[in-house]
Amino acid sequence: MTPEELINQLASKGGAIVSSNDCSELEIADAQATGRFAVDEEGLGFVRRTKEWLVKNRLPHEDEVIEYISNLNWSEMVTEREKTLVGGNINGFYSWMIRREPE
């Protein structure tokens, strides 16, 4: 699967795309087996985490992030697909920020 196909999958099924570096070996294997894994031209891996995974692994304050995204003043020109992409990627970024090692 290409990264572009993974983005299209995110738009249609929801969830969040994260670096495979943020995933356990088991999560990567599951993503590969279920068609939610992509590698770009530079060899970087990406996993689409499902909505169910995100709910099960909710982070503290995540409800506030979701509410913030929902209340953004979206342009009439923005499609639901674009909203899903933005929401999923903000959620993935937030997950990374919370879990990363302090510098």
N, C-alpha and C positions, 0 to 999 in steps of 0.2 A: 504494500500500500504506500502511496506517495503522501507527503505532507498535505498536498492540496486535497486529496481524497479524504484525509483525516479531518480537515477543516470542513469539508462538505458534510461529513458524517456528524461533526459537532453541530452544524447548523440544523440538521434534520433530527438528530436524536438528543441533543443537549449534552450536558456534562461539562468537562473542562479538559483542556489539553495541557499536559505537563511534560517536562523533560523526563526521559527515562532515568536520568540520574537521581531523580526524587522518588523513584519507585523501588520496591523490593524486587528480588529476582523472581519471586512467585508472582507478583503483580505483572511484571513484564511478560512472563511466560503465559499468564492468563490473557493478557492483551494480545499477544501474538496469536494465541489459539482462537480468540474470538473476533479477530479482525479489527482491533483497536490500536494497532501499533504501526508506526511509520518511521522510516529512516530517510534523512535528507541527503543531498549530494555530498555533504561533508562528513557523512557518517554519524550524525547526531540523531539520537532516537527520541521519539515522542509517543506518549500514551494518552488516549482519550479515556479519562475516568468517567464512568457512568453517573447518571443522576443518583442512582441508588447508592453507589460508592460514596458520593459526596454527602448524602444524607447520613449514612452510617458513620462516616468519619468527620462529622461536623466539627468545626473549630470554634473556640470561644469568640464571641462577637460576630460570628458569621451572619447572624440574622440582621445585624445592623448594616453589613455590607450589601446583603441582598435587598434590604429596604432602600438603601441609598441608590442602588442601580435602578430599582423599580421606579423611584421618584425623580430620576433625571429628566430634564426637560427635553425629551426626544423630539427631533424635527419630524414633521409630517412625512418627510421624504425617507426617513429611516425605516427599513423593512424589519419585520419580526426576525428574519434570519440575522440581520446585522445586530439587533439587540441581543440575540442569543449568543452570538460570537463575542460581543463585548462583555456580556455578563459572565460567560464561561471563562474568558481569559482573565478578567479581573479577579474572579474567584480563584483561579489557579495561581495568579500572582500573589494574592493574599495568603494562600496556603504556603507558598514558598517563603514569604516574608516571615510568617509565624514560626516555621520549622527550621529556618536557616541558622547556622552557627553565628553567635555574636562575634563581631570583629574586634 
